[in-house]
Amino acid sequence: MSTKTIEVKGMSCGNCVNSVTEALSSIDGLANVKVDLAFGTASFQEEKPVSEEEVKAAIERIGFTAGNFK
């Protein structure tokens, strides 16, 4: 399993963290989602390949801006 981190812009509270966590956790193939409000990032492990576009779309669908993968 590989671990990836993406920037998430626009989060301001715990509810934002919960929303992003839920959105990414719902993607088949992602596990161990951890969202860090202070750093504005979301990290996850890929159990199977998931496209960067799919991850970004899930973040943007709930009203946040997906930045670059780190």
CORRAUR-V180624 format. One record per pair of residues at least 6 apart in sequence whose ideal C-beta (glycine too) atoms are under 6 Angstrom apart, sorted by the first residue. I is the first residue (numbers start at 1). J is the second residue. If there is no record, write none. Layout:
{{I | J} {I | J}}
This chain:
{{1 | 45} {1 | 47} {2 | 46} {3 | 45} {4 | 69} {5 | 41} {5 | 43} {5 | 70} {6 | 42} {6 | 69} {7 | 40} {7 | 41} {7 | 67} {7 | 68} {8 | 20} {8 | 40} {8 | 42} {8 | 59} {8 | 64} {9 | 65} {9 | 67} {10 | 64} {10 | 65} {11 | 37} {17 | 35} {17 | 37} {19 | 62} {20 | 35} {20 | 42} {21 | 33} {21 | 35} {23 | 58} {23 | 62} {24 | 30} {24 | 33} {24 | 42} {24 | 44} {25 | 33} {27 | 50} {27 | 58} {29 | 46} {29 | 47} {29 | 48} {29 | 50} {30 | 44} {30 | 50} {31 | 45} {31 | 47} {32 | 45} {33 | 44} {34 | 43} {35 | 42} {56 | 66} {59 | 66} {60 | 66}}
